[in-house]
């Protein structure tokens, strides 16, 4: 049974920084917003533009229609591809339906796709570290379906089979746990000593930074609250990283309504962070909720600064420029 909180113990919040939106998510959300302004509603979006239920509902309210497959989009309509990327066959389907496509794939995911194509051309088997069924994994696999073998964590390294152990390379989903990915690569290298590395780390800067930041606060926290949706891979990883880094408890909450008062029993320090697809407003709501329960002392713990931004997709920039000239 959790001991009661010492009334004399100071109640505080450690707020991780960086947290929340990354450059790829910001670009993707802005893409849908600007497309709605430029073309008018409806604008169709294949899959969730980013993995956050609040963002999706907000865009739906403005006229975005989210679909699972390209075939659900009326011929000739505008469709945005999500930040997680799509396989080449999806682009082919869109052309076949004469859709006006806007590709909001995160540039860091696009980089992984390019690496998959290069390794494919060079005759490598590609060991893709990632989670089965995740949209990013599906899109990357589609770049070289005959060459890609999914490896879901260190345990998967033992089962994978390749054609030539001397020509094997690894890639990864961009939103994984850094530590677990390194463990998986080490296990793969034991089996395949000539394993080729990607030219640069596939796990995105924002995922890495948010994991480092949550480690900074976890060991000092009785409870870590990670704001993020359950289908957000990077948010789920933050919970796992917090627990591994010493947090007594760590919970994923979609928003403030998912927090349970009982979690605060015996707690004097709460860590707070958020996944890379989470609006900052949701974090402030959590901070307000905690302040109302005596946790009003908030200290921001910064481990890195982020300044990276990505330009909007070229097809949208072209149409925006044309509209400015015409206007």
Secondary structure, 3 states (H helix, E strand, C coil): CCCCCCCCCCCEEEEEECCCCCHHHHHHHHHHHHHHHHHCCCEEEECCCCCCHHHHHHHHHCCEEEECCHHHCCCCCEEEECCCCCCHHHHHHHHHCCCEEEECCCHHHHHHHHHHHHHHHCCCEEEEECCCCCHHHHHHHCCCCCCEEEECCHHHHHCCCCCCCCCEEEEECCCCCHHHHHHHHHHHHHHCCCCECCCCCCCCHHHHHHHHHHHHHHCCCCEEEEECCCCCHHHHHHHHHHHHCCCCEEEEECCHHHCCHHHHCCCCEEEEEECCCCCHHHHHHHHHHHHCCCCCEEEEEECCCCCCCCCCCHHHHHHHHHHHHHC
